[in-house]
């Protein structure tokens, strides 16, 4: 998942579910602990923790829901692109 996110400028959360065939209820939301508080993401708990670790390490940024304003993640983007050799 890390490599996929880093290879694109922006990835909506629904694209992560589709690309990695993440099973679960369509409207499932899990808390995602980050260094700046808890966000909520439409992924199962295990994937939310993994994504939270990427955010904590500064590798991935999150776009939050703005209408209404809430700590819900709607997409992710790389903070530092992968160097190509």
GIQUI-V483277 format. One record per backbone hydrogen bond with DSSP energy under -1.0 kcal/mol. CO is the residue of the C=O (numbers start at 0). NH is the residue of the N-H. Records with the same first field share a line. If there is no record, write none. Layout:
CO->NH ; NH
//
This chain:
0->4
1->5
2->6
4->7
10->75
11->15
12->16
13->17
14->18
15->19
16->21
24->27
29->40
31->38
33->36
36->33
38->31
39->72
40->29 ; 42
43->47
44->48
45->49
46->50
47->51
48->52
49->53
50->54
51->55
52->56
53->58 ; 59
54->57
58->78
60->76
62->73 ; 74
64->69
69->71
70->39
71->64
73->12
74->62
75->10
76->60
//
